[in-house]
Amino acid sequence: ESRQEDSDRLGQAAYEFIKHMISLAKAKEGQKVYLVAGAPAEATVNDKQVIIDAVSGLVDSVLVVSQPFLVSYGLGMYGFSIIVDIGAGTLDICRMHGTIPGDSDQRTLFKAGTHIDDMLLDMLKAKYPNGQITSKMARQFKEQYAFVGNTNEQISVEILLDGKPTLVDISNELKEASECILDDIYSTLRNLIISYDPEFQDDLRNNILLAGCGSRIRGLADAVEKNLSDLGPVKVSMIKDPVYASAVGALKLGQDMPVTEWQQI
């Protein structure tokens, strides 16, 4: 399959999704439709144009905005902080410092939720070759039990083993899969902190916020605090609504943005 065919397929999927969302909003005849779309932190101009092209004909105006910036905007966090937004396909990290973040403030990592799912599935299939385990099951196991760090808890789940419902231990595999994203998070956060003005590094370290579905991995905040502790005091916390925070931010931005600033399509 060519890159163009892959891009066309994704564009069509985006078109159908947005079409469905507009139908849920029940826009009235003649009403203008404005769309705020979240994009990975390091999305290029071409990446953003793909989104714009995909929704052409569906909406009147569009804003394509960094996903972690939307999280920050929804929280009203305009000062010094770092947003770590752990989604399915990408893990986006953004340094906030009172203005709209630039390219040097943002990073996109590609070991995220789906990477954990795939790694967990491969390990479980290797450990239980006679088991019937699907990618959907692996994702559900992760969403319910994922953890990093040390714990005495044993994670047991039921699978079909040789056709029979059987309780199996997945603790080690779940821990290893969940921790596969840590090194990239650590190194990226360090870089964003130590490359900034020394006067404000303490503020950044003490306002690291976890968002996105992947932020619910147990022990994640503690693991990040421990790893960065040599830099000084560190405070990491999960926001109150990690799943819908970017959607809340998108709605708020859409309401606040003057009509003249929207990109007409």
Order of alpha helices (4+ residues) and beta strands (2+ residues): alpha-beta-alpha-beta-alpha-beta-beta-beta-alpha-beta-alpha-beta-beta-alpha-alpha-alpha-beta-alpha-beta-alpha-beta
